[in-house]
Structure formats: C-alpha cells, structure tokens
Amino acid sequence: MATRSTKRAPTRSPLQKKRQQAAIDILRVADELRRSFEAVLAPYDLTVQQYNVLRILRGAREALPTMEIANRMIEKTPGITGLIDRLEDKALVSRARGADDRRCQYCSITSKGLGLLSQLDETVDAEDERALAMLTNSQVEQLAALLEAVRGEPS
C-alpha cells in the first residue's frame, strides 16, 4: 500500500508564481509560433531550421563557415552538418572547403535557395503579421525589448 508523503511543496511568493507563469507562457507562444511556421513551410518541403539557415546565408551575402551558421541559429542544433547536407541535397546551398584550412567548410546559398526565399517572403511576412495582429505597434516594440532583455541582449 502506497503512503502519502506529508511533505509539502515549498511556498512560492506571488512574484515567483508570476515569473513561472511568464516562462510557461513564453514556451507556449514559442510552440504556437513554431507550429504555425511549420505549416507555412511544409508545402515547400522545408523545416523551420532549414529556413533559418537559408535566411542566415541570404543575410550574410557571403559564404559562411558551418559553425558560424550554427552560432547564428535561432534554435541551436547539434546536427548542423546533417541540416546543411539536406539543404545541399535540395540544391538550396552549396559547400566548399576553406582555402587556408581544408577542414573548414564554407556554405553559400544557391540561386535556387534565393528563389525559394523570395517565394516565401510574402507568405512569411503575412504569418508574422497574423501572429502579432492582436498587438499595437507600441506593444510589439515593448514585447521585442522585453524578449531581448530576457535573452540578455541590449535593446
């Protein structure tokens, strides 16, 4: 027969409860956003992480080392090589060995990758708008500043 523990959970202050609720809400919103963007990208046979790599490479305007791409990812992934492999298989990125260090691989977005991002830009922008449509411009600015603070970035 199981016995019930008589120990009680530590009492949390109202501020601790609010912080915990805020953290849970951030996780819930992140999950909702991820699922909505997965739905936008699925018809293009693209994952959120693959899309992120393509955006990083387009923004860089030059070839980047694989580890630099990994450092810039929104969602850190240990499988960056496999991620790049799949994009290369789709002809969306290309890789070349470094001239100075042959162990280093540099990745570039291909014209096909740029074309795919161009196709997606309007749809992704519309999804961004839809996701935050309930907020005023001022609230969006406040939210961005608060999230930067949570990440430890200067606003």
C-alpha positions in Angstrom: 0.0 0.0 0.0 1.4 3.4 -1.0 1.7 6.0 1.6 1.2 9.7 1.0 4.1 12.0 1.7 3.4 14.5 4.4 6.0 16.9 3.0 4.5 20.0 1.4 5.9 21.8 -1.7 7.7 24.9 -0.8 5.5 28.0 -0.7 6.1 30.3 -3.7 5.8 34.0 -3.5 3.4 35.8 -5.8 6.4 37.1 -7.8 7.8 33.6 -8.2 4.4 32.4 -9.4 4.2 35.2 -11.9 7.8 34.5 -13.2 7.0 30.8 -13.6 3.7 31.7 -15.4 5.6 34.1 -17.7 8.2 31.4 -18.5 5.4 28.9 -19.3 3.6 31.5 -21.5 6.8 32.2 -23.4 7.2 28.4 -24.1 3.5 28.1 -25.1 3.7 31.0 -27.5 7.0 29.8 -29.0 5.4 26.4 -29.6 2.4 28.0 -31.3 4.6 30.2 -33.5 6.8 27.2 -34.4 3.7 25.1 -35.4 2.3 27.9 -37.5 5.6 28.4 -39.3 6.0 24.7 -39.8 2.6 24.8 -41.6 3.7 27.7 -43.8 6.9 25.9 -44.8 5.6 22.3 -45.1 4.3 22.8 -48.7 7.9 23.8 -49.7 9.4 20.7 -48.0 11.3 22.9 -45.7 11.7 22.8 -41.9 11.9 25.9 -39.7 15.6 25.1 -39.1 16.3 24.8 -42.8 14.5 28.1 -43.4 16.6 29.7 -40.7 19.8 28.5 -42.4 18.7 29.9 -45.7 17.8 33.3 -44.1 21.2 33.4 -42.4 23.1 32.7 -45.6 21.0 35.2 -47.6 21.6 37.9 -44.9 25.4 37.2 -44.8 25.8 37.9 -48.5 28.9 35.7 -48.5 29.9 32.1 -47.7 29.9 31.3 -44.0 31.7 28.5 -42.1 29.3 25.8 -40.9 30.0 26.6 -37.2 29.2 30.3 -37.8 25.8 29.3 -39.2 25.3 27.1 -36.1 26.1 30.1 -33.8 23.6 32.3 -35.6 20.7 29.8 -35.5 17.5 30.7 -33.6 17.2 27.2 -32.3 20.6 25.7 -31.5 21.1 22.3 -33.0 23.9 19.8 -32.7 23.1 18.4 -36.1 24.2 21.4 -38.2 26.1 19.1 -40.7 23.1 17.0 -41.4 20.9 20.1 -41.7 23.3 21.5 -44.3 23.5 18.1 -46.0 19.7 18.1 -46.6 19.8 21.6 -47.9 22.6 20.7 -50.3 20.7 17.6 -51.4 17.9 20.0 -52.4 20.4 22.3 -54.2 19.5 25.2 -51.9 23.0 25.6 -50.5 26.5 24.7 -51.7 29.6 23.9 -49.8 33.3 24.5 -50.4 36.4 23.7 -48.4 38.4 26.6 -47.0 41.5 27.6 -48.9 43.5 28.1 -45.7 42.0 25.3 -43.6 40.7 22.4 -45.6 38.8 21.1 -42.5 36.6 24.2 -42.6 33.6 24.1 -44.9 32.0 27.3 -46.2 28.4 27.4 -47.1 26.6 29.6 -49.6 23.0 30.0 -50.6 22.4 29.0 -54.3 20.2 30.8 -56.8 17.6 28.1 -56.2 17.7 28.9 -52.5 17.4 32.6 -53.1 14.5 32.0 -55.4 12.7 29.8 -52.8 13.2 32.5 -50.1 11.8 35.1 -52.5 8.8 32.9 -53.0 8.3 32.6 -49.2 9.0 36.2 -48.2 5.4 37.5 -48.6 3.9 34.4 -47.0 6.2 34.5 -44.0 5.7 38.3 -43.6 1.9 37.7 -43.6 2.4 35.0 -41.0 4.5 37.4 -38.8 1.7 39.9 -39.1 -1.0 37.3 -38.2 0.9 36.1 -35.2 1.1 39.5 -33.6 -2.0 41.1 -35.1 -3.6 41.5 -31.6 -0.8 43.9 -30.5 -0.4 47.5 -31.4 2.9 48.7 -32.9 3.9 50.1 -29.5 3.1 46.8 -27.8 5.2 44.9 -30.4 8.1 47.3 -29.7 7.7 46.7 -25.9 7.5 42.9 -26.4 10.6 42.9 -28.6 12.5 44.9 -25.9 11.3 42.6 -23.1 12.3 39.5 -25.0 15.7 40.9 -25.7 16.1 41.6 -22.0 15.1 38.0 -21.2 17.8 36.8 -23.7 20.3 39.1 -22.1 20.7 41.3 -25.2 20.9 45.1 -25.0 17.8 46.8 -26.5 
